[in-house]
Amino acid sequence: MYAASADAVNDKYPNALHALSHLLGKSIELALKAYLRNSGCLPKELKKLGHDLGALYARAQEFGLDYTGSRNFVLRVSGANYQARLFAYPQEGTMTIILPRRLREMADELIKYSFIAIKGQAGFEEHKNEPGLTIQSEYPEDLNASAWAMSRLSRSVATK
């Protein structure tokens, strides 16, 4: 439902970088933890892995999740900010980010993989069009993360 929530936020506020990144990071974390729990990891181990998307991904590979360079890059880069809770508690400074469109694609990939591992292909086929199991929003290829903070007056002055 975090991925479905991100789709709803994206429809209304496509430049809400921190909110979208937080929601999508949470959906990735929960998809990986569901896959790991289904694979036999105990809740105590999942708690120890915490919010570290890179560590969750590494552990999931031990249970059969394929390694891809792209997946590793996205989860390591985004995971560093997510684990430090920078999307929930932003600080002034510079951070390397993965755009929400790519995060949503990654969440979609991992949610589907986990769902199929847990419920089977037939279960997935039955629910594949449900919110969260399919991307239901058009994410921009690029965004101005500060645009959401501009007031209407500021935007109208800036465009004149």
QUIQUIBEL-V230373 format. One record per pair of residues at least 4 apart in sequence whose ideal C-beta (glycine too) atoms are under 8 Angstrom apart, sorted by the first residue. I is the first residue (numbers start at 1). J is the second residue. If there is no record, write none. Layout:
# QUIQUIBEL-V230373
i->(I:I)
j->(J:J)
This chain:
# QUIQUIBEL-V230373
i->(1:1:1:2:2:2:2:2:2:2:2:3:3:3:3:3:3:3:3:3:3:3:4:4:4:4:5:5:6:6:6:6:6:6:6:6:6:7:7:7:7:7:7:8:8:9:9:9:9:9:10:10:10:10:10:10:10:10:11:13:13:14:14:14:14:15:15:15:15:15:15:16:16:17:17:17:17:17:17:18:18:18:18:18:18:19:19:20:20:20:20:21:21:21:21:21:21:21:21:21:22:22:22:22:23:24:24:24:24:24:24:25:25:25:25:25:25:25:25:25:26:27:27:27:27:28:28:28:28:28:28:28:28:29:29:29:29:29:30:31:31:31:31:31:31:32:32:32:32:32:32:32:33:33:33:33:34:34:34:35:35:35:35:35:35:35:35:35:36:36:36:36:36:36:36:36:37:37:37:38:38:38:39:39:39:39:40:41:41:41:41:42:43:44:45:45:49:49:49:50:50:51:51:51:52:52:52:53:53:53:53:53:53:53:54:54:54:54:54:54:55:56:56:57:57:57:57:57:57:58:59:60:60:61:61:61:65:66:67:67:68:69:70:71:71:71:72:73:74:74:74:74:74:75:75:76:77:77:77:77:78:78:78:78:78:79:80:80:81:81:81:81:81:82:82:85:86:86:86:97:98:98:98:99:99:99:99:99:100:100:100:101:101:101:101:102:103:104:104:104:104:105:105:106:107:108:108:108:109:110:111:111:111:112:112:112:112:113:114:115:115:115:115:115:116:116:116:116:118:119:119:119:120:121:122:123:124:124:127:128:128:129:129:130:131:135:143:146:150:150:150:151:152:153:154:155:156)
j->(5:131:132:6:23:24:26:27:30:107:132:7:23:24:27:104:107:108:111:131:132:135:8:131:132:136:9:23:10:20:23:24:27:100:104:107:137:11:104:131:135:136:137:12:137:13:16:19:20:23:14:16:20:100:104:137:138:139:137:19:148:100:139:140:143:143:144:145:146:147:148:20:148:21:97:100:143:145:148:22:86:87:88:90:145:23:87:24:100:103:104:25:78:81:82:87:97:98:100:103:26:82:87:88:27:28:100:103:104:106:107:29:51:53:78:79:81:82:87:103:30:31:107:111:132:32:53:75:78:103:106:107:110:33:51:53:56:82:34:35:107:110:111:113:114:36:53:56:57:60:110:114:37:46:49:56:38:114:118:39:60:63:65:110:113:114:117:118:41:45:46:49:56:59:60:63:41:43:46:114:117:118:60:63:64:117:63:45:46:59:63:46:47:48:49:59:55:56:59:55:83:82:83:85:56:79:83:57:75:76:78:79:82:83:58:72:75:76:79:80:59:60:75:61:65:71:72:75:79:62:63:64:65:65:66:67:113:71:71:72:72:73:74:75:106:109:76:77:78:98:102:103:106:79:106:80:81:96:97:98:82:97:98:103:106:83:84:96:86:87:95:96:97:86:87:89:90:91:95:145:102:103:106:103:139:141:142:143:104:139:143:105:139:140:141:106:107:108:135:137:139:109:135:110:111:112:134:135:113:114:115:132:133:116:124:128:133:117:118:119:123:124:127:133:120:121:123:124:123:123:124:127:124:125:126:127:128:133:133:133:134:133:134:134:136:139:147:150:154:155:158:155:156:157:158:159:160)
